Amino acid sequence: MAIKITDECINCDACIAECPNNAIYEPDTEWAYADETALSGMVTVPGTGEEVDANESHEPISDEFYYIVTEKCTECKGFHDEPQCASVCPVDCCVPDEDHVETDEELLAKKAWLHGE
């Protein structure tokens, strides 16, 4: 499952540099699938089959706290043994998102999609 950041977030900035997928954003910051990934142009999002422009900017998911874009979160599968955001968070607000459960195979496929592997 993807990781989410709860409203206990203190906006300390510890997690953002740890994410290998650039799935974590500062509050009130627009995001795009292409940000720090191999994606460009029209792409099909794994799991949903939705066609999107990877370069298109999207509205911030939170204007108060750091947030994780679910479609870019792989729980660090293929990079690390555990989600790095959770391992560095001083207030334990990076937690599994029960609304977005994925298998290891799905997470690894998402990693390959994001990084052109």
Contact map, one row per residue, 1 for C-alpha under 8 A:
111000000000000000000000000000000000000000000000000000000000000000000000011000000000000000000001111111100000000000000
111100000000000000000000000000000000000000000000000000000000000000000100111000000000000000000001110111000000000000000
111110000000000000000000000000000000000000000000000000000000000000010100101000000010000000000111100000000000000000000
011111000000000000000000000000000000000000000000000000000000000000110100000000000000000000001111100000000000000000000
001111111000000000000000000000000000000000000000000000000000000011110000000000000000000000001110000000000000000000000
000111111000000000000000000000000000000000000000000000000000000000000000000000000000000000001110000000000000000000000
000011111000000000000000000000000000000000000000000000000000000010000000000000000000000000001000000000000000000000000
000011111100000000000000000000000000000000000000000000000000000000000000000000000000000000101000000000000000000000000
000011111111000000000000000000000000000000000000000000000000000011000000000000000000000000101000000000000000000000000
000000011111000000000000000000000000000000000000000000000000000010000000000000000000000000100000000000000000000000000
000000001111100000000000010000000000000000000000000000000000000011000000000000000000000000000000000000000000000000000
000000001111110000000000000000000000000000000000000000000000000000000000000000000000000000000000000000000000000000000
000000000011111110000000000000000000000000000000000000000000000000000000000000000000000000000000000000000000000000000
000000000001111111000000000000000000000000000000000000000000000000000000000000000000100110000000000000000000000000000
000000000000111111100001000000000000000000000000000000000000000000000000000000000001110110000000000000000000000000000
000000000000111111100101110000000000000000000000000000000000000000000000000000000000100000000000000000000000000000000
000000000000111111100000000000000000000000000000000000000000000000000000000000000000000000000000000000000000000000000
000000000000011111110000000000000000000000000000000000000000000000000000000000000001100000000000000000000000000000000
000000000000001111111111000000000000000000000000000000000000000000000000000100000001100000000000000000000000000000000
000000000000000001111110000000000000000000000000000000000000000000000000000100100000000000000000000000000000000000000
000000000000000000111110000000000001100000000000000000000000000000000001110100000000000000000000000000000000001001000
000000000000000100111111100000000011100000000000000000000000000000000001000000000000000000000000000000000000000000000
000000000000000000111111100000000000000000000000000000000000000000011101100000000000000000000000000000000000000000000
000000000000001100100111110000000000000000000000000000000000000001111000000000000000000000000000000000000000000000000
000000000000000100000111111011100000000000000000000000000000000001111000000000000000000000000000000000000000000000000
000000000010000100000001111110000000000000000000000000000000000011100000000000000000000000000000000000000000000000000
000000000000000000000000111110000000000000000000000000000001111111100000000000000000000000000000000000000000000000000
000000000000000000000000011111000000000000000000000000000001111100000000000000000000000000000000000000000000000000000
000000000000000000000000111111100000000000000000000000000011001000000000000000000000000000000000000000000000000000000
000000000000000000000000100111110000000000000000000000001111000000000000000000000000000000000000000000000000000000000
000000000000000000000000100011111010000000000000000000001111000000000000000000000000000000000000000000000000000000000
000000000000000000000000000001111110000000000000000001111100000000000000000000000000000000000000000000000000000000000
000000000000000000000000000000111110101000000000000001110000000000000001000000000000000000000000000000000000000000000
000000000000000000000000000000011111111100000000000001100000000000000000000000000000000000000000000000000000000000000
000000000000000000000100000000111111100000000000000000100000000000000000000000000000000000000000000000000000000000000
000000000000000000001100000000000111110000000000000000000000000000000000000000000000000000000000000000000000000000000
000000000000000000001100000000001111111000000000000000000000000000000000000000000000000000000000000000000000000001100
000000000000000000000000000000000101111100000000000000000000000000000000000000000000000000000000000000000000000001110
000000000000000000000000000000001100111110100000000001100000000000000000000000000000000000000000000000000000000011110
000000000000000000000000000000000100011111100000000011100000000000000000000000000000000000000000000000000000000000000
000000000000000000000000000000000000001111100000000011100000000000000000000000000000000000000000000000000000000000000
000000000000000000000000000000000000000111110000001111000000000000000000000000000000000000000000000000000000000000000
000000000000000000000000000000000000001111111000001111000000000000000000000000000000000000000000000000000000000000000
000000000000000000000000000000000000000001111100111100000000000000000000000000000000000000000000000000000000000000000
000000000000000000000000000000000000000000111111111100000000000000000010000000000000000000000000000000000000000000000
000000000000000000000000000000000000000000011111110000000000000000000000000000000000000000000000000000000000110010000
000000000000000000000000000000000000000000001111100000000000000000000000000000000000000000000000000000000100000000000
000000000000000000000000000000000000000000001111110000000000000000000000000000000000000000000000000000000000000000000
000000000000000000000000000000000000000000011111111000000000000000000000000000000000000000000000000000000000000000000
000000000000000000000000000000000000000000011101111100000000000000000000000000000000000000000000000000000000000000000
000000000000000000000000000000000000000001111000111110000000000000000000000000000000000000000000000000000000000000000
000000000000000000000000000000000000000001111000011111010000000000000000000000000000000000000000000000000000000000000
000000000000000000000000000000000000000111100000001111110000000000000000000000000000000000000000000000000000000000000
000000000000000000000000000000011100001111100000000111110000000000000000000000000000000000000000000000000000000000000
000000000000000000000000000000011110001110000000000011111000000000000000000000000000000000000000000000000000000000000
000000000000000000000000000000011000000000000000000111111100000000000000000000000000000000000000000000000000000000000
000000000000000000000000000001110000000000000000000000111110000000000000000000000000000000000000000000000000000000000
000000000000000000000000000001110000000000000000000000011111000000000000000000000000000000000000000000000000000000000
000000000000000000000000000011100000000000000000000000001111100000000000000000000000000000000000000000000000000000000
000000000000000000000000001111100000000000000000000000000111111000000000000000000000000000000000000000000000000000000
000000000000000000000000001100000000000000000000000000000011111000101000000000000000000000000000000000000000000000000
000000000000000000000000001100000000000000000000000000000001111111100000000000000000000000000000000000000000000000000
000000000000000000000000001110000000000000000000000000000001111110000000000000000000000000000000000000000000000000000
000000000000000000000000001100000000000000000000000000000000011111000000000000000000000000000000000000000000000000000
000010101110000000000000011000000000000000000000000000000000011111100000000000000000000000000000000000000000000000000
000010001010000000000001111000000000000000000000000000000000010111110000000000000000000000000000000000000000000000000
000110000000000000000001111000000000000000000000000000000000110011111000000000000000000000000000000000000000000000000
001110000000000000000011100000000000000000000000000000000000000001111101100000000000000000000000000000000000000000000
000000000000000000000011100000000000000000000000000000000000100000111111100000000000000000000000000000000000000000000
011100000000000000000010000000000000000000000000000000000000000000011111100000000000000000000000000100000000000000000
000000000000000000000000000000000000000000001000000000000000000000001111100000000000000000000000000000000000000000000
000000000000000000001110000000001000000000000000000000000000000000011111110000000000000000000000000000000000010001000
011000000000000000001010000000000000000000000000000000000000000000011111111100000000000000000000000000000010000000000
110000000000000000001000000000000000000000000000000000000000000000000001111110000000000000000000000000000011011000000
111000000000000000000000000000000000000000000000000000000000000000000000111110000111000000000000000000000010000000000
000000000000000000111000000000000000000000000000000000000000000000000000111111111111000000000000000000000000000000000
000000000000000000000000000000000000000000000000000000000000000000000000011111111110000000000000000000010011001000000
000000000000000000000000000000000000000000000000000000000000000000000000000111110000000000000000000000000001001000000
000000000000000000010000000000000000000000000000000000000000000000000000000111111000000000000000000000000000000000000
000000000000000000000000000000000000000000000000000000000000000000000000000111111111000000000000000000000000000000000
000000000000000000000000000000000000000000000000000000000000000000000000000110111110000000000000000000000000000000000
000000000000000000000000000000000000000000000000000000000000000000000000001110011111011000000000000000000000000000000
001000000000000000000000000000000000000000000000000000000000000000000000001110011111111000000000000000000000000000000
000000000000001001100000000000000000000000000000000000000000000000000000001100010111111100000000000000000000000000000
000000000000011101100000000000000000000000000000000000000000000000000000000000000011111110000100000000000000000000000
000000000000001000000000000000000000000000000000000000000000000000000000000000000111111110011110000000000000000000000
000000000000000000000000000000000000000000000000000000000000000000000000000000000111111110000000000000000000000000000
000000000000011000000000000000000000000000000000000000000000000000000000000000000001111111000000000000000000000000000
000000000000011000000000000000000000000000000000000000000000000000000000000000000000111111111100000000000000000000000
000000000000000000000000000000000000000000000000000000000000000000000000000000000000000111110000000000000000000000000
000000011100000000000000000000000000000000000000000000000000000000000000000000000000000011111000000000000000000000000
000000000000000000000000000000000000000000000000000000000000000000000000000000000000010011111110000000000000000000000
000111111000000000000000000000000000000000000000000000000000000000000000000000000000010010111110000000000000000000000
001111000000000000000000000000000000000000000000000000000000000000000000000000000000110010011111000000000000000000000
001111000000000000000000000000000000000000000000000000000000000000000000000000000000010000011111100000000000000000000
111100000000000000000000000000000000000000000000000000000000000000000000000000000000000000000111110000000000000000000
111100000000000000000000000000000000000000000000000000000000000000000000000000000000000000000011111110000000000000000
110000000000000000000000000000000000000000000000000000000000000000000000000000000000000000000001111110000000000000000
100000000000000000000000000000000000000000000000000000000000000000000000000000000000000000000000111110000000000000000
110000000000000000000000000000000000000000000000000000000000000000000100000000000000000000000000111111000000000000000
110000000000000000000000000000000000000000000000000000000000000000000000000000000000000000000000111111100000000000000
110000000000000000000000000000000000000000000000000000000000000000000000000000000000000000000000000111111110000000000
100000000000000000000000000000000000000000000000000000000000000000000000000000000000000000000000000011111110000000000
000000000000000000000000000000000000000000000000000000000000000000000000000010000000000000000000000001111111000000000
000000000000000000000000000000000000000000000000000000000000000000000000000000000000000000000000000001111111100000000
000000000000000000000000000000000000000000000010000000000000000000000000000000000000000000000000000001111111110000000
000000000000000000000000000000000000000000000000000000000000000000000000111010000000000000000000000001111111111000000
000000000000000000000000000000000000000000000000000000000000000000000000010011000000000000000000000000011111111100000
000000000000000000000000000000000000000000000100000000000000000000000000000000000000000000000000000000001111111110000
000000000000000000000000000000000000000000000100000000000000000000000001010000000000000000000000000000000111111111000
000000000000000000001000000000000000000000000000000000000000000000000000010011000000000000000000000000000011111111100
000000000000000000000000000000000000000000000000000000000000000000000000000000000000000000000000000000000001111111111
000000000000000000000000000000000000001000000100000000000000000000000000000000000000000000000000000000000000111111111
000000000000000000001000000000000000111000000000000000000000000000000001000000000000000000000000000000000000011111110
000000000000000000000000000000000000111000000000000000000000000000000000000000000000000000000000000000000000001111111
000000000000000000000000000000000000011000000000000000000000000000000000000000000000000000000000000000000000000111111
000000000000000000000000000000000000000000000000000000000000000000000000000000000000000000000000000000000000000110111
